[in-house]
Amino acid sequence: MDDATLLSNKVDEHLSSAKEALSDNEFVDIKAGESLARVSHYLIEKLSGLSNEHRQLAVAAIYYFIESDDEEHDFDSILGFDDDIKVMNKTLYYIGHSHKKISV
């Protein structure tokens, strides 16, 4: 399996975990998680066409999303994905893909 496929699988696993967490916590913002997963898959498709610096930033933003225990744990509150969205949107802007910005 190549790196892009592995990363894509991790995105899918994280979204699946968010959906499972929803059964225990009705406040998990699953729509935000789905938006982040969709944008992550978009970036994964674009990785090979990005400069090395932009590729590293895109991968870092994706890893920030799939790491649930970051600034605000993704599954603990309705705000869980807000920090992930901020990181993703700043990355999208910096690498020239702001048209994929996630609305908060």
Rosetta blueprint (number, residue, H / E / L):
1 M L
2 D L
3 D H
4 A H
5 T H
6 L H
7 L H
8 S H
9 N H
10 K H
11 V H
12 D H
13 E H
14 H H
15 L H
16 S H
17 S H
18 A H
19 K H
20 E H
21 A H
22 L H
23 S L
24 D L
25 N L
26 E L
27 F L
28 V L
29 D L
30 I H
31 K H
32 A H
33 G H
34 E H
35 S H
36 L H
37 A H
38 R H
39 V H
40 S H
41 H H
42 Y H
43 L H
44 I H
45 E H
46 K H
47 L H
48 S H
49 G H
50 L L
51 S L
52 N H
53 E H
54 H H
55 R H
56 Q H
57 L H
58 A H
59 V H
60 A H
61 A H
62 I H
63 Y H
64 Y H
65 F H
66 I H
67 E L
68 S L
69 D L
70 D L
71 E L
72 E L
73 H L
74 D L
75 F L
76 D L
77 S L
78 I L
79 L L
80 G L
81 F L
82 D H
83 D H
84 D H
85 I H
86 K H
87 V H
88 M H
89 N H
90 K H
91 T H
92 L H
93 Y H
94 Y H
95 I L
96 G L
97 H L
98 S H
99 H H
100 K H
101 K L
102 I L
103 S L
104 V L
